[in-house]
Amino acid sequence: MSSAANITEDLCKICDGRIECAPTAILLISLVHTLYGHIGPEPDYFGKNKAQLMGVNKKSENSDNTENNYKPFVKYKTPVGAQKGSDDQLISHDKELEYDFVIVGGGTAGCVVASRLSENRKWRVLVVEAGPEEPKMALIPGLTSEFRGSSMDWQYSMRPKKGFCQNRFKLGCEVVQGRVLGGTSSINDMAYMRGSPADYDEWMLNGNDGWSFSQLLPYFKYSEGNYDKDIAKNKFFHSTQGPLDVGRYPYVDDNVDVLLSAFNELGYNYTDINGRNQLGFMRIQTMSYFGERVSAYTAFIDPIRKLRSNIVIETEALVTKILFEDSQGSTRVVGVDYIKNGTKIRVKAKKEVILCAGAINTPKLLMQSGVGPKDYLEFLNIKVYNDLPVGGNFHDHLSVCLPVVKLSKTATTSKFSEKLKDISSYYSKGTGPLSANFQVVAFMETTLSDVLGTPDIEMRFRGHDSNMYYDKIDMCVSLLTPKSRGQVILNATDPVFGKPLIYPNFLKEKSDEKKLLEGVHEVVKLFDTEVFRTAAVEFDPRPILNNECKNYEKVSEGFWACIVKHFSSPLHNYVGTCKMGPSKDPESVVDHNLRVYGISNLRVVDASIIPKITRGSTAAPVIMIAEKASDLIKTTWY
């Protein structure tokens, strides 16, 4: 294929709605590219040294057979003043490669921690991020769905299994994890949801002192800069002073009003889901500012980056190993190795290494460095520094998205000339379809709820295939309180550079499927409302019947169970793989101060520490965790 054709294909990937890529669509996306730049190519960590850096006997990255052919490459860029010796002894004494804190991952949590720690000008802080700088295009809410699978995403997938994600069976469930400065907060749906107070109170009741909702609310407020007057007037729950802008999108299409009115007709209460009562519906609060995404990077790092000489950010740099030192029967962390521009670099951490790589890459890095399940690590010939259940307790909100809401009167499909105007209005005023994402969310409590008065089902709605121009809506029912637990393990063929193996075990617990089915039955009641009838909104089952589900009686439990198996997918709120808990809990990896058990000077600060997932998107809880962790770290070292 010619290079021109390749460019056309790349442009097609972000055509709105993935429509047939007509010349007009190419023109539109070319205009967006001209105004906002491009998403760059895949990061190249290895340059011309790929074979050496990855080990000459390495097999395919995606292979998961049990042969262990990994041979580490130990030739280092030796900084001035470094000691030469064995791989484990080569630790730099060059002051330029010594930092007080080394933060692995410049994502949602990493940006917050880096910003807060660098407030102390005496501390030198290094952030090592595997992805590129955040591109300007990432700030456009209407293009959110197009960043999945791009170079800003790790492009992982879950192990295929019958019973869930069946419409992607051969590929396994899709995984979305940000690989960009800002992390997943740069590519997610931007929803600001704290979860229920009961979530955090349960963490504390299970032995995590200091993590009750009343103790954590000040950290939520410390970040929050809420500019929505209706919401911000509740001073008990909200703040207007924090660096993280929180508000609602400036653009509201007709379908938002239709959906809100329909929930009202069904008897749901309009509520602030981040306030006293989460049950009900609302027009979503988002991490945005008047039509632009606000990521952890844009909120916490961008404003201070040029003002503080004590913070260093290395992008497109892949951490391969945490460095440990055994002395007098104890183990402490001394630094990390990372690869950038074809060179392996070693840096020393005088105070702490802080892992902020997320619920998949943090356990991966711990395990490949020698902290994890002893039997498996020994099988892979990895020296074990501590035997901990790293990678277990993996869970997420499983969602069932059905493209069954057919629109006629309120379809937002537009002609080419209108789309041109939309781009122009977004560029000049920050308004129009490009300035918004999904907006309507509702929370319900099932009959199987564990905690009275708290939700276990979330319902959200998005334009089918496009946030901007659509004539069909996906209705998504998500399980907020899953009992099923999975696992993340190292790729045995190539533990360091191979993609980790993710076994989600969704729907393993029967109650999970029952709650989802109850949620599906509830959401389809919208079609019985007068509001839907007046707006000529119809239920169109054809898109969900292109499989064996068509053989079931249409209203039977068997039919809906089949639909759940086919149309389920993760909501990309992965948590739990480095569980926070007391030492007596056999599943715990970190204590209530987020320190890894049995290892000095090593902390985990990201979604992996969450013992039990919160009721809602996890971006806001992760920022809160990073705020609290920053305080814990400051208290330790002041």
GIWO-V639601 format. One record per pair of residues at least 24 apart in sequence whose C-alpha atoms are under 6 Angstrom apart, sorted by the first residue. I is the first residue (numbers start at 1). J is the second residue. Records with the same first field share a line. If there is no record, write none. Layout:
I = J  J
This chain:
14 = 146
16 = 466
17 = 465  466
36 = 136  137
42 = 151
43 = 316
45 = 339  340  341  342
46 = 341  342
47 = 341  342
49 = 342
61 = 498
64 = 491  493
65 = 493
66 = 492  493
67 = 493
68 = 492  493
70 = 494
76 = 344
77 = 345
97 = 347
98 = 347  348
99 = 124  125  349
100 = 124  349  350  351
101 = 125  349  351  352  353
102 = 126  349  353
103 = 127  353  354
104 = 128  355  356
105 = 129  356  357
106 = 181
107 = 181  182  183
108 = 182  183  185  296
109 = 356  606  623  626
110 = 356
111 = 296  297
112 = 300  626
113 = 626  630
115 = 300  301
124 = 310
125 = 311
126 = 312  313
127 = 313
128 = 314
129 = 315  317
130 = 315  316  317  318
131 = 179  180  315  316
132 = 180  315  316
133 = 181
134 = 180  181
139 = 292  293
140 = 292
141 = 435  436  437
142 = 434  435  436  437  467
147 = 187
152 = 178  179  180
153 = 177  178  179
154 = 179
158 = 502
159 = 502  503
163 = 565
164 = 565  568
165 = 566  567  568  569
166 = 565  566
167 = 566
176 = 572
182 = 295  296  297
185 = 295
186 = 295
190 = 286  287
191 = 286
192 = 285  286  287  620
193 = 616  617
194 = 274  620  621
195 = 614  615  616
196 = 615
199 = 614
207 = 582
208 = 581  592
219 = 624
220 = 624
237 = 275
243 = 299
244 = 299
245 = 287  288  289
246 = 286  287  288
247 = 285  286
248 = 285  286
249 = 291  436
250 = 290
251 = 432
262 = 531
279 = 443  444
280 = 442  443
281 = 441  442
282 = 441
283 = 439  440
284 = 439  440
291 = 430  435
321 = 369
322 = 369
331 = 599
332 = 599  600
333 = 601
352 = 601  602
353 = 602
354 = 602  603  604
355 = 604  605
356 = 605  606
358 = 606  607
359 = 574  575  577  607  608
363 = 390  391
389 = 587
390 = 577  578
391 = 487  488  577
392 = 487  577
393 = 485  486  576  577
394 = 485  486  487  575  576  577
395 = 485  574  575
396 = 573  574
397 = 479  480  571
398 = 478  479  569  570  571
399 = 477  478  568  569  570  571
400 = 476  477  567  568
401 = 474  475  476  567
402 = 474  475
403 = 473  474
404 = 539  540  541
405 = 472  473  538  539
406 = 472  537  538  540
407 = 471  472  537
411 = 470  471
412 = 469  470
413 = 469  470
433 = 468
437 = 467
438 = 462
456 = 480  481
480 = 615
482 = 512
484 = 508  509
573 = 618
575 = 607  608  610
576 = 608  609  610  611
577 = 608
578 = 608  609
579 = 609  610  611
580 = 609  611
